[in-house]
Amino acid sequence: MTSLTLHKQITGWGRYPRALCHLYRPERVGGVIGTLQHAEPNGFLPRGLGRAYGDAALNSEGGIILMERIDRFLAFDESTGVVRCEAGVSLADIISTFLPRGWFLPVTPGTKFCTVGACVACDVHGKNHHHDGSIGNFVRSLTLLLPSGETVRCSREQNPELFYATIGGMGLTGITLEVELQLRRVDTGWMVVDYVRTRDLDETLRTFHERDEHYLYSVAWLDCVAQGRGFGRGVLMFGRHATVDNLPPARRQNPFTIPRKRDKSVPVDLPEFVLNPLSLKAFNGAYYATHPSREGVFVDYNTYFYPLDSILQWNRAYGKRGFVQWQCVLPYENGMENLTRILETAQRRHAYPFLSVLKRMGESSGGILSFPMPGYTIALDFPIRNGLFEVLNELDKIVIEAGGRLYLAKDARMSAETFHTTYPQLPRWQAVKTQVDPKGVLQSDLARRLRLMEVAK
Ligand SMILES: Cc1cc2nc3c(=O)[nH]c(=O)nc-3n(C[C@H](O)[C@H](O)[C@H](O)COP(=O)(O)OP(=O)(O)OC[C@H]3O[C@@H](n4cnc5c(N)ncnc54)[C@H](O)[C@@H]3O)c2cc1C
């Protein structure tokens, strides 16, 4: 049984673009299967909690299958830390259920309000990519519902090509019903963090390379407004899970208990004038000034991994027109020059990002359309303004020339040509897609925009 709920306008997290879709909200797996019996001119797409930024989870005038109620835990092996759960289980559910037993996520993006099925579809990465790679590396197996109605299991051993097409496959190879995931053993809910403030881009990159291998997690906040001598300065945050012995004595009895923070919220869309170069300069300067280098700071896992989650609807801070996050990965070769070109171009064109995050990436998980590759990844948040997309097209060109690519889970505007040029394994992915979904039942706005099923011209 399933019911057609709403014909409604929805968006991704960036609130751009908007799409009118038919929303279905099945309560059980049977309902997901039943939904596919409906006629939808633009087919169907599974959706988690809508935290992909652009149009990855949109399907204009098509069906959207909300997976949020397909959220049961099915099995857990206490000795190995392997959990089997339905795809709509959120990362927050996994943490609240298993952290008290000493298990944490093996890889986590910067929000826990997302579903495990979607994290596999995006092959998400975290601050430990240089060390562990993306979530695909920790997926033991998947159970997929194909458009034919058939349910198949896939893993590295069983239907491997379908497995690798689904990891990072943006929900287009099948609807993931179940995921078997390897969790990470931890002793506490706390992190020990070293903060290093750097003076310029050269020092930022050098510090990453010198220190990274000694830490499980690393990430840098960059001041993208600073020019001249301070160009590329930032604050690097190196972290690891604290052991019980690391904790102050008062915390050792309850190592998984962390302080509850009161959520704040952005109640209305902020007007555009609030985010201008002057306010950004002031914000960046203040952030830099208040984050001096410090070693061995105790931080609870929420503060370290999910700093934005406690500000509900923070995406409203960018104003009514919404925002895009532009995230690329650039190979290490000429990485310094290419990062400089990107930041300089943005500054020259007065496109100042509100938030800039830099990380180092290691090897790919093998997902055919997975984003990560060894190199630097930089994510820049831009409120939508007239002329912004022209600037981003210029940045895309730098990425193409560098041999890098853009992240589909964040993208809302790259051209199909850019995508086809930078994802060379697309034909291999298309072969799997044609086999499991010959009629193109699973579709999305992203897939149509990037002409995912078309051969490059
Ligand atoms: C504050 C913030 C920080 C972030 N940080 C990071 C980060 O550090 N690293 C990173 O990699 N990403 C990051 N992201 C992106 C986000 O984590 C991913 O896009 C995540 O997959 C979103 O999950 P969701 O449940 O909201 O999925 P949605 O946005 O609803 O869907 C995302 C994709 O998953 C597909 N999908 C959903 N459910 C299924 C299913 N059951 N079967 C098959 N396909 C499915 C959808 O079709 C869509 O293509 C961040 C996002 C936010 C808002």
The ligand as an ORCA input file, in Angstrom:
! r2SCAN-3c Opt
* xyz 0 1
  C      25.872     20.983      6.486
  C      26.190     19.937      5.470
  C      27.461     19.397      5.437
  C      27.789     18.412      4.503
  N      29.049     17.908      4.524
  C      29.387     16.949      3.649
  C      30.675     16.359      3.694
  O      31.519     16.717      4.515
  N      30.950     15.371      2.811
  C      30.028     14.922      1.917
  O      30.348     14.005      1.162
  N      28.800     15.454      1.849
  C      28.456     16.449      2.690
  N      27.196     16.981      2.652
  C      26.236     16.454      1.674
  C      25.302     15.400      2.301
  O      25.901     14.784      3.382
  C      24.962     14.321      1.302
  O      24.426     14.867      0.131
  C      23.949     13.298      1.879
  O      23.907     12.216      1.029
  C      22.551     13.866      2.035
  O      21.710     12.880      2.584
  P      20.139     13.018      2.518
  O      19.511     11.884      3.278
  O      19.712     14.355      2.924
  O      19.890     12.778      0.965
  P      19.109     13.595     -0.172
  O      19.663     14.948     -0.309
  O      17.660     13.498      0.051
  O      19.522     12.703     -1.445
  C      20.839     12.700     -1.915
  C      20.990     11.651     -3.021
  O      20.798     10.342     -2.475
  C      19.853      9.620     -3.262
  N      19.157      8.702     -2.343
  C      18.501      9.012     -1.212
  N      18.008      7.889     -0.633
  C      18.349      6.862     -1.444
  C      18.098      5.457     -1.409
  N      17.427      4.872     -0.412
  N      18.580      4.694     -2.423
  C      19.292      5.260     -3.442
  N      19.533      6.581     -3.524
  C      19.079      7.365     -2.538
  C      18.949     10.701     -3.836
  O      18.286     10.248     -4.990
  C      19.957     11.801     -4.133
  O      20.578     11.562     -5.369
  C      26.818     17.956      3.570
  C      25.532     18.499      3.594
  C      25.214     19.488      4.535
  C      23.821     20.065      4.543
*
